[in-house]
Amino acid sequence: TQYTHTSAPYPENGELDALYEQWLKQLKEGALEPTIRPAFDFISSQLCTGGKAYTLTPPQIRGIIDGWLERATSESVLVRNPMGGIGKPKYIINT
């Protein structure tokens, strides 16, 4: 998956793909919910600490999350929540 960004330096797509696989595994195990806040916290904890050569902005992280949610949906891991709405998750695990 190609991720777009507006500032450099930025994590390599391979790093983001590996992180996506970790996030996906945690979704499948039930350790994370398929919503924005847990994904944001996950990405921040993995990419925005420990003296990285880059710092992602909230809009950049949100772009990654949107891409991951779309990708997981296209891979049939997630589906749109038919009961979604204000205060409810947009996606749920496909069972």
DSSP file (Angstrom, degrees, kcal/mol; ACC not computed):
  #  RESIDUE AA STRUCTURE BP1 BP2  ACC     N-H-->O    O-->H-N    N-H-->O    O-->H-N    TCO  KAPPA ALPHA  PHI   PSI    X-CA   Y-CA   Z-CA
    1    1 A T              0   0    0      0, 0.0     2,-0.5     0, 0.0    16,-0.1   0.000 360.0 360.0 360.0 135.7    0.0    0.0    0.0
    2    2 A Q        -     0   0    0      2,-0.0     2,-0.4     0, 0.0     0, 0.0  -0.836 360.0-162.5 -95.4 125.7    1.3    3.4   -0.9
    3    3 A Y        -     0   0    0     -2,-0.5     2,-0.3    64,-0.0    10,-0.1  -0.858   8.5-143.0-106.0 142.7    0.8    6.1    1.8
    4    4 A T        +     0   0    0     -2,-0.4     2,-0.3    56,-0.1    59,-0.0  -0.730  21.2 174.8-104.3 155.7    1.1    9.7    1.0
    5    5 A H        -     0   0    0     -2,-0.3     3,-0.1     1,-0.1     5,-0.1  -0.965  30.3-143.8-153.6 166.2    2.5   12.4    3.2
    6    6 A T  S    S+     0   0    0     -2,-0.3     2,-0.3     1,-0.1    -1,-0.1   0.527  78.8  45.4-114.8  -9.2    3.4   16.1    3.1
    7    7 A S  S    S-     0   0    0      2,-0.1    -1,-0.1     0, 0.0     0, 0.0  -0.956  78.8 -99.0-136.6 156.3    6.6   16.4    5.1
    8    8 A A  S    S+     0   0    0     -2,-0.3     2,-0.1    -3,-0.1    46,-0.0  -0.865  86.0  45.3-123.3 158.1    9.9   14.5    5.3
    9    9 A P  S    S+     0   0    0      0, 0.0    46,-0.3     0, 0.0    -2,-0.1   0.667  75.0 163.6 -71.1 165.3   11.4   12.5    6.7
   10   10 A Y        -     0   0    0     -2,-0.1     3,-0.1    44,-0.1    -2,-0.1  -0.975  44.2 -84.6-148.0 149.7    8.6   10.0    7.0
   11   11 A P        -     0   0    0      0, 0.0     2,-0.0     0, 0.0    36,-0.0  -0.292  51.9-105.8 -60.8 145.4    8.5    6.3    7.7
   12   12 A E     >  -     0   0    0      1,-0.1     4,-2.0     4,-0.0     3,-0.5  -0.337  25.0-115.3 -67.5 151.8    9.1    4.0    4.8
   13   13 A N  H  > S+     0   0    0      1,-0.2     4,-2.8     2,-0.2     5,-0.2   0.856 117.1  58.2 -57.9 -35.4    6.1    2.2    3.3
   14   14 A G  H  > S+     0   0    0      2,-0.2     4,-2.2     1,-0.2    -1,-0.2   0.886 105.8  49.2 -61.6 -38.4    7.6   -1.2    4.4
   15   15 A E  H  > S+     0   0    0     -3,-0.5     4,-2.1     2,-0.2    -1,-0.2   0.902 112.8  47.2 -66.3 -41.0    7.7    0.1    8.0
   16   16 A L  H  X S+     0   0    0     -4,-2.0     4,-2.4     2,-0.2    -2,-0.2   0.878 110.7  52.0 -68.6 -37.1    4.0    1.1    7.7
   17   17 A D  H  X S+     0   0    0     -4,-2.8     4,-2.0     2,-0.2    -2,-0.2   0.910 110.5  48.1 -64.8 -41.7    3.1   -2.2    6.1
   18   18 A A  H  X S+     0   0    0     -4,-2.2     4,-1.7     1,-0.2    -2,-0.2   0.900 112.6  48.9 -64.4 -40.3    4.8   -4.1    8.9
   19   19 A L  H  X S+     0   0    0     -4,-2.1     4,-2.6     1,-0.2    -2,-0.2   0.881 107.2  55.8 -67.2 -37.6    3.0   -1.9   11.5
   20   20 A Y  H  X S+     0   0    0     -4,-2.4     4,-3.0     1,-0.2    -2,-0.2   0.917 105.8  51.7 -58.3 -44.1   -0.3   -2.5    9.7
   21   21 A E  H  X S+     0   0    0     -4,-2.0     4,-2.1     2,-0.2    -1,-0.2   0.881 110.0  48.7 -63.1 -37.8    0.2   -6.3   10.1
   22   22 A Q  H  X S+     0   0    0     -4,-1.7     4,-2.0     2,-0.2    -1,-0.2   0.927 113.1  47.3 -65.4 -44.9    0.8   -5.8   13.8
   23   23 A W  H  X S+     0   0    0     -4,-2.6     4,-2.1     1,-0.2    -2,-0.2   0.920 111.8  50.7 -61.3 -45.2   -2.3   -3.6   14.1
   24   24 A L  H  X S+     0   0    0     -4,-3.0     4,-2.6     1,-0.2    -1,-0.2   0.895 108.3  52.3 -60.7 -42.5   -4.4   -6.1   12.1
   25   25 A K  H  X S+     0   0    0     -4,-2.1     4,-1.9     1,-0.2    -1,-0.2   0.912 109.7  49.0 -60.4 -43.2   -3.2   -9.0   14.3
   26   26 A Q  H  X>S+     0   0    0     -4,-2.0     5,-2.0     2,-0.2     6,-1.3   0.862 109.7  52.3 -67.4 -34.9   -4.3   -7.1   17.4
   27   27 A L  H ><5S+     0   0    0     -4,-2.1     3,-1.2     4,-0.2    -2,-0.2   0.957 110.3  47.6 -61.1 -49.9   -7.7   -6.4   15.8
   28   28 A K  H 3<5S+     0   0    0     -4,-2.6    -2,-0.2     1,-0.3    -1,-0.2   0.827 112.0  50.1 -62.1 -33.1   -8.2  -10.0   15.1
   29   29 A E  H 3<5S-     0   0    0     -4,-1.9    -1,-0.3    -5,-0.2    -2,-0.2   0.568 114.2-117.5 -81.6  -9.5   -7.2  -11.0   18.7
   30   30 A G  T <<5S+     0   0    0     -3,-1.2    -3,-0.2    -4,-0.6    -2,-0.1   0.561  82.6 120.3  84.1   8.4   -9.6   -8.4   20.1
   31   31 A A  S   <S+     0   0    0     -5,-2.0     2,-0.3    -6,-0.2    -4,-0.2   0.760  77.3  32.8 -76.1 -24.8   -6.8   -6.4   21.7
   32   32 A L  S    S-     0   0    0     -6,-1.3    -2,-0.2    -9,-0.1    -1,-0.1  -0.962  77.6-130.6-130.2 148.5   -7.8   -3.3   19.7
   33   33 A E        -     0   0    0     -2,-0.3     2,-2.0     2,-0.1     6,-0.2  -0.699  30.3-113.6 -90.8 150.3  -11.1   -2.0   18.4
   34   34 A P  S    S+     0   0    0      0, 0.0    57,-0.5     0, 0.0     2,-0.3  -0.323  80.0 110.6 -82.4  58.3  -11.4   -0.9   14.8
   35   35 A T  S  > S-     0   0    0     -2,-2.0     4,-1.6    54,-0.1     5,-0.2  -0.807  79.5-104.6-128.2 169.1  -11.9    2.7   15.7
   36   36 A I  H  > S+     0   0    0     -2,-0.3     4,-3.1     1,-0.2     5,-0.2   0.931 109.5  53.2 -62.3 -52.4   -9.8    5.9   15.3
   37   37 A R  H  > S+     0   0    0      1,-0.2     4,-2.7     2,-0.2     5,-0.2   0.914 111.0  44.2 -59.3 -49.5   -8.6    6.5   18.9
   38   38 A P  H  > S+     0   0    0      0, 0.0     4,-2.3     0, 0.0    -1,-0.2   0.905 116.7  47.7 -62.5 -37.7   -7.1    3.0   19.5
   39   39 A A  H  X S+     0   0    0     -4,-1.6     4,-2.7     2,-0.2     5,-0.2   0.912 111.6  50.5 -66.6 -41.1   -5.4    3.1   16.0
   40   40 A F  H  X S+     0   0    0     -4,-3.1     4,-2.7     1,-0.2     5,-0.2   0.932 112.5  46.3 -60.7 -47.1   -4.1    6.6   16.7
   41   41 A D  H  X S+     0   0    0     -4,-2.7     4,-2.4    -5,-0.2    -1,-0.2   0.895 112.2  51.5 -63.5 -39.9   -2.7    5.5   20.1
   42   42 A F  H  X S+     0   0    0     -4,-2.3     4,-1.5    -5,-0.2    -2,-0.2   0.946 113.0  43.7 -62.0 -49.7   -1.1    2.4   18.5
   43   43 A I  H  X S+     0   0    0     -4,-2.7     4,-3.1     1,-0.2     5,-0.5   0.925 113.8  51.3 -63.2 -44.7    0.6    4.4   15.7
   44   44 A S  H  X S+     0   0    0     -4,-2.7     4,-2.0     1,-0.2    -1,-0.2   0.911 110.0  49.3 -58.9 -43.0    1.7    7.1   18.1
   45   45 A S  H  < S+     0   0    0     -4,-2.4    -1,-0.2    -5,-0.2    -2,-0.2   0.810 119.2  38.5 -68.7 -28.0    3.3    4.5   20.4
   46   46 A Q  H  < S+     0   0    0     -4,-1.5    -2,-0.2    -3,-0.2    -1,-0.2   0.818 130.7  21.9 -90.3 -34.4    5.1    2.8   17.6
   47   47 A L  H  < S+     0   0    0     -4,-3.1     7,-0.2    -5,-0.2    -3,-0.2   0.583 117.2  54.3-114.0 -12.6    6.2    5.7   15.4
   48   48 A C  S  < S+     0   0    0     -4,-2.0     2,-0.3    -5,-0.5     3,-0.1   0.139  97.6  63.9-116.0  21.5    6.3    8.8   17.5
   49   49 A T  S    S+     0   0    0      1,-0.1     3,-0.1    -4,-0.1    -4,-0.0  -0.892  74.2  48.8-134.7 166.5    8.5    7.8   20.4
   50   50 A G  S    S-     0   0    0     -2,-0.3    -1,-0.1     1,-0.2    -2,-0.0   0.796 118.1 -63.3  78.3  30.2   12.1    6.8   21.0
   51   51 A G  S    S-     0   0    0     -3,-0.1    -1,-0.2     1,-0.1    -3,-0.1   0.867  73.1-176.9  67.6  38.0   14.0    9.5   19.1
   52   52 A K        -     0   0    0      2,-0.1    -1,-0.1     1,-0.1    -2,-0.1  -0.251  36.2-121.0 -63.8 157.2   12.7    8.7   15.6
   53   53 A A  S    S+     0   0    0    -43,-0.0     2,-0.3     2,-0.0    -1,-0.1   0.510  95.6  42.9 -77.9  -3.9   14.0   10.8   12.7
   54   54 A Y        -     0   0    0     -7,-0.2     2,-0.4     2,-0.0    -2,-0.1  -0.947  66.2-150.2-138.6 157.5   10.5   11.9   12.0
   55   55 A T        -     0   0    0     -2,-0.3     2,-0.3   -46,-0.3    -7,-0.1  -0.991  19.3-141.3-129.0 122.8    7.5   13.1   13.9
   56   56 A L        -     0   0    0     -2,-0.4   -46,-0.0    -9,-0.1    -2,-0.0  -0.623  13.4-135.1 -84.0 141.1    4.0   12.5   12.4
   57   57 A T     >  -     0   0    0     -2,-0.3     4,-2.5     1,-0.1     3,-0.3  -0.534  28.1-105.7 -86.0 159.7    1.4   15.1   12.7
   58   58 A P  H  > S+     0   0    0      0, 0.0     4,-2.7     0, 0.0     5,-0.2   0.897 122.0  51.9 -53.6 -42.4   -2.2   14.2   13.7
   59   59 A P  H  > S+     0   0    0      0, 0.0     4,-1.9     0, 0.0     5,-0.1   0.878 109.4  50.2 -64.0 -33.7   -3.4   14.7   10.1
   60   60 A Q  H  > S+     0   0    0     -3,-0.3     4,-1.9     2,-0.2     5,-0.1   0.923 111.6  47.5 -66.8 -43.2   -0.7   12.3    8.9
   61   61 A I  H  X S+     0   0    0     -4,-2.5     4,-2.6     1,-0.2    -1,-0.2   0.916 110.5  52.4 -63.0 -42.6   -1.6    9.7   11.5
   62   62 A R  H  X S+     0   0    0     -4,-2.7     4,-2.7    -5,-0.2    -1,-0.2   0.884 107.0  53.1 -61.4 -38.2   -5.3   10.1   10.5
   63   63 A G  H  X S+     0   0    0     -4,-1.9     4,-2.0     2,-0.2    -1,-0.2   0.900 109.4  48.5 -63.0 -40.7   -4.4    9.5    6.9
   64   64 A I  H  X S+     0   0    0     -4,-1.9     4,-2.6     2,-0.2    -2,-0.2   0.935 111.8  49.7 -62.7 -46.2   -2.6    6.3    7.8
   65   65 A I  H  X S+     0   0    0     -4,-2.6     4,-2.9     1,-0.2     5,-0.2   0.929 109.0  51.2 -60.0 -47.1   -5.6    5.1    9.9
   66   66 A D  H  X S+     0   0    0     -4,-2.7     4,-2.1     1,-0.2    -1,-0.2   0.909 111.7  48.4 -57.5 -42.3   -8.0    5.9    7.0
   67   67 A G  H  X S+     0   0    0     -4,-2.0     4,-2.6     2,-0.2    -1,-0.2   0.901 111.7  49.3 -63.9 -41.7   -5.8    3.8    4.7
   68   68 A W  H  X S+     0   0    0     -4,-2.6     4,-3.0     2,-0.2     5,-0.2   0.914 110.6  49.6 -65.1 -43.2   -5.6    1.0    7.1
   69   69 A L  H  X S+     0   0    0     -4,-2.9     4,-1.7     2,-0.2    -1,-0.2   0.911 113.6  46.3 -63.4 -41.7   -9.4    0.9    7.7
   70   70 A E  H  X S+     0   0    0     -4,-2.1     4,-2.6    -5,-0.2    -2,-0.2   0.915 113.6  49.1 -64.7 -43.0  -10.0    0.9    4.0
   71   71 A R  H  X S+     0   0    0     -4,-2.6     4,-1.8     1,-0.2    -2,-0.2   0.930 110.4  49.5 -63.5 -45.8   -7.4   -1.8    3.4
   72   72 A A  H  <>S+     0   0    0     -4,-3.0     5,-2.5     1,-0.2     6,-1.6   0.841 112.0  50.2 -63.7 -32.2   -8.8   -4.0    6.2
   73   73 A T  H ><5S+     0   0    0     -4,-1.7     3,-1.6    -5,-0.2    -1,-0.2   0.914 109.1  49.8 -69.8 -43.4  -12.2   -3.6    4.7
   74   74 A S  H 3<5S+     0   0    0     -4,-2.6    -2,-0.2     1,-0.3    -1,-0.2   0.783 109.9  52.1 -66.6 -25.4  -11.0   -4.6    1.2
   75   75 A E  T 3<5S-     0   0    0     -4,-1.8    -1,-0.3    -5,-0.2    -2,-0.2   0.344 116.1-119.3 -88.6   4.9   -9.3   -7.6    2.8
   76   76 A S  T < 5S+     0   0    0     -3,-1.6    -3,-0.2     2,-0.2    -2,-0.1   0.685  85.2 115.7  63.8  22.2  -12.7   -8.5    4.4
   77   77 A V  S   <S+     0   0    0     -5,-2.5    17,-3.1    -6,-0.2     2,-0.3   0.845  80.4  31.8 -81.3 -38.5  -11.3   -8.3    7.9
   78   78 A L  E     -A   93   0A   0     -6,-1.6     2,-0.3    15,-0.3    15,-0.2  -0.826  68.3-167.7-115.0 156.4  -13.6   -5.4    8.6
   79   79 A V  E     -A   92   0A   0     13,-2.4    13,-2.6    -2,-0.3     2,-0.1  -0.952  38.0 -89.6-134.2 157.6  -17.1   -4.5    7.4
   80   80 A R  E     -A   91   0A   0     -2,-0.3    11,-0.3    11,-0.2    10,-0.1  -0.444  47.2-112.6 -64.0 139.5  -19.1   -1.3    7.6
   81   81 A N    >   -     0   0    0      9,-3.0     3,-1.9     1,-0.2    -1,-0.1  -0.655  20.5-158.1 -76.8 113.4  -21.1   -1.3   10.8
   82   82 A P  T 3  S+     0   0    0      0, 0.0    -1,-0.2     0, 0.0    -2,-0.0   0.727  96.9  48.4 -65.8 -18.5  -24.8   -1.5    9.8
   83   83 A M  T 3  S+     0   0    0      6,-0.1    -2,-0.1     2,-0.1     7,-0.0   0.231  88.5 132.5-100.7  11.2  -25.7    0.0   13.1
   84   84 A G    <   +     0   0    0     -3,-1.9     2,-0.3     6,-0.2     6,-0.1  -0.133  19.1 116.6 -64.6 160.0  -23.1    2.8   12.8
   85   85 A G  B >   -B   88   0B   0      3,-0.5     3,-2.5     4,-0.0     2,-0.1  -0.964  68.0 -14.2 167.6-167.4  -23.9    6.4   13.5
   86   86 A I  T 3  S+     0   0    0     -2,-0.3     0, 0.0     1,-0.3     0, 0.0  -0.375 134.4   7.2 -60.0 125.3  -22.9    9.2   15.9
   87   87 A G  T 3  S+     0   0    0      1,-0.3    -1,-0.3    -2,-0.1    -3,-0.0   0.501 112.5 100.3  80.3   4.5  -21.0    7.7   18.8
   88   88 A K  B <  S-B   85   0B   0     -3,-2.5    -3,-0.5    -7,-0.0    -1,-0.3  -0.916  82.5 -94.4-121.7 149.9  -20.9    4.2   17.2
   89   89 A P        -     0   0    0      0, 0.0    -6,-0.1     0, 0.0   -54,-0.1  -0.310  19.8-146.6 -64.5 142.3  -18.0    2.6   15.3
   90   90 A K  S    S+     0   0    0    -56,-0.2    -9,-3.0    -6,-0.1     2,-0.3   0.801  84.3  36.8 -74.7 -31.1  -18.0    3.0   11.5
   91   91 A Y  E     -A   80   0A   0    -57,-0.5     2,-0.3   -11,-0.3   -11,-0.2  -0.893  64.4-171.5-124.0 152.0  -16.4   -0.5   11.1
   92   92 A I  E     -A   79   0A   0    -13,-2.6   -13,-2.4    -2,-0.3     2,-0.2  -0.935  39.7 -86.8-134.2 161.3  -16.7   -3.8   12.9
   93   93 A I  E     -A   78   0A   0     -2,-0.3     2,-0.5   -15,-0.2   -15,-0.3  -0.479  45.8-118.0 -66.7 134.5  -14.8   -7.1   12.7
   94   94 A N              0   0    0    -17,-3.1    -1,-0.1    -2,-0.2    -3,-0.0  -0.651 360.0 360.0 -76.5 119.8  -16.1   -9.3   10.0
   95   95 A T              0   0    0     -2,-0.5    -1,-0.2    -3,-0.0    -2,-0.0   0.409 360.0 360.0-109.1 360.0  -17.4  -12.5   11.6
